[in-house]
Structure formats: structure tokens, C-alpha cells
């Protein structure tokens, strides 16, 4: 067994040969133990729990528990923290009690051939341990065991059970930033659901109290995983990045969620803009802005999309449309002068309008004031990179008129003396 392998004894496969010493010790003890012996903990607690399972007829559950303890001892490293060590399986009475009850319930459903209920019990165990960072290895084991047990389910229930396990397993892997593995699981789940009867599939929801339709939840995570992969692969060949962006967009459209579709249209638009496909990027931005406004609760996203659209108009040389879009964003952000959206608008507008402002001193004065305000907003929100960008642009625009004079005077000064050169520097102000 390796740290990457699936623990598959007990509930999933015959328990022969993998832990002979523990099995032998357990088999010798179990027939001699009474309930009182177990309660008095005359043997180590984890063996007591396994003995209770064994005596009650849950043989597979007993051996699965022992395998898990051996696995943790062998592959989950020790720490110097007593609080962490006290939660190891062989030491944690509360945890072992929970596992004993849950494994007994799972094996009980298996014995009664109610395999869908067995899978649900195993999935519940995985979800139970999900929030505990010290038990992530255990979460992965139970997700895999639950997937393995789906094979026994009836054809109709198998699709639902597998898709449900893959959804929660994918969600868990995304939390661990294992986006590629999550994407593969979620694609399998989405493919299975597409072949299921629509009337039946549409009634399947996630397990939360206000759970959303399973198909939509799966595609929401597919969007997240593919978008994250596109970001991680930013330095890879363009066709690879585009494939992830396309897959993310395909999943976003299936969710029918305005917020998700708006983000996807914007990401696709930014990719196309970087490729130089400006007209195509504009179409994506228009769709993104429409979806953001449909949602009604995404003002920051709407501003971000509109600014991206203004940049595309600028690159296409469509000044009138650029100014119209910037004016629109100005109206959107003016009520909240100290918001991040306002800061982004001021910086973007100054960047795009700087060439025109150079020809009009009044416009330049207003533009410099806008950059000062933008830098102040970014500093308030601790976005030092954006604040520095605004400050640098302001400094360059203030200094640019002096560059010509400096370039004219310096050669002559150099040809005379160092003293003349210093006088020029003092005069220009550098």
C-alpha cells in the first residue's frame, strides 16, 4: 500500500492477507470478549471498537477500521502538536465512536442490498471529515470507497449516486487546489447526467438544505476548475489555455446563472483581446455586460467589463465609442467616489485619454487630479500595485513636457563643462 493508493478492504473487497497480524490478534480476542470487557477498555480502544463491530456481525466494517488506522499510522506523518496527535484514529474516542456507528450503518445497508443507502452513508462520512484539515487523507479514502461501491447500485440509481459522489469529491479537490483531478471527475459526472432521463435528472439536487439542481451544481464547479486551470497554464501554449477557457465557458452557459456567465464572457473576451481578436472580444464583453446587468447584484463586475470594452474600442481606434463607454462607467461609479470601482475607472480613463489630454492644459490638469484620486483610493484598499501604477503615470505625465527641453539643452551643456550641465539640471528641475 502506498500513500497514493486506495484503501479498499472490508466494505469493498475481501479482507484477505493485508493485515495478518492484526487479524490474528483480533480473531483470538473477539470470541473471549464480553460487552463489559469492551466497555472496561481492557484492550486498546481502537481494538475495542473493532471488536464491537465484529461481535455485532459487521466483520467488513471492523477490518476497514483497522486498515484505516494502519494507513494513518504508516502514511500520515507525526507532528509535535499534542492536540493534533490526540485526534489520530487510534487515540480519538469520539471519532472512533462515530466511525464505528457509521461503518456499521453502511455495512447494514450493504447486507440488505440497499446499495444506494450504503453509498449515501459512505459519502456522509467523507463530508463529515471534510472541514478537518488533519483528516483530508480520510476524506479522500471515503470518497474513493463510495465511488467503488456505486458499482453495485441499480443502473438508474448508479448515475445519481456516482454523480453525487463525484460532485462532492470534485468540490473537495478544488478546495485542495487539485483542479485537474477535480475537472476529470466533474466531466464524468456531467457526461453521465447528459445521458440520464431529463425528467428524472431534473429532480436530483445536492444534499444541502437549499440544494440546487445537481446538473447545475456540477457545471458550476466545472467552470471554476477549468477557469483555475486556464490561470495556472497562463505560460503554456495558447491553444492549451484556450481549451480550458472554452470548456469553462461551455460549463458556464449550462449553469444558466447570470453571475457565472458574466465572468465567463469577460474571461473569454480578455483572452481574445490578448490574441488580437478585438471584434470577437467586444462581442464577448457585450454579452458579459448584459449578464452582469441582468443579475443586478454585480456592479463591480459590470464596471470591470465596461472598462475592458472601452480598452478594446481604444485599440480599434474607435474614440467616440470609447468615450461613450467611459462616460457610462463614470455614471455607474460616481455615486461611490471612494470605491475600488471608481479607482479602476479613474486609472483606466486616464490611461486611455492621456494622449488627447496632452493637447489641452485643462484636460491634463483634470487628468492629473483623477490619477491622484485613484492612487488615494487604491491606498485606502491596500492595493499598492495599483496605487503605484497611478502615481507613476502621474509622474511621467508631469515630467514629459520637460523631457524635450532637457534633451535640447543637455548636449550643449555637456560640450562646455560640468558646471553648465549642473545648471541645466537645476533649471529643468531634475
Buried (B, 14 or more C-beta within 10 A) or exposed (E): BEEEEBBBBBBBEEBEEBBEEBBEBBEEBBEEBEEEBBEEEEBEBBBBBBBBBBBBEBBBBBBBBBBBBBBBEEBBEEEEEEEEEEBBBBBBEEBBEBBBEBBBBBBBBBEEEBBBBBBBBBBBBBBBBBEEEBBBBBBBBBBBBBBBBBEBBEEEBBBBBBBBBBBBBBBBBBEEEBBBBBBBBBBBBBEBBEEBEEEEBEEBBBEEEEEEBBBBBBBBBBBBBBBBBBEBBEEEEEEEBBBBBBBBBBBBBBBEBBBBBBBBBBBBBBBBBEEEBBEBBBBBBBBBBBBBBEBEEBBBBBBBBBBBBBBBBBBBEBEEBBBEBBEBBEEBBEEEEEBBBBBBBBBBBBBBBBEEBBEEEEBBEBBBEBBBBBBBBBBEEEBEEBBEBBBEBBEEBEEEEEEEEBEEBBEEBEEEEEEBBEBBEEEBEE
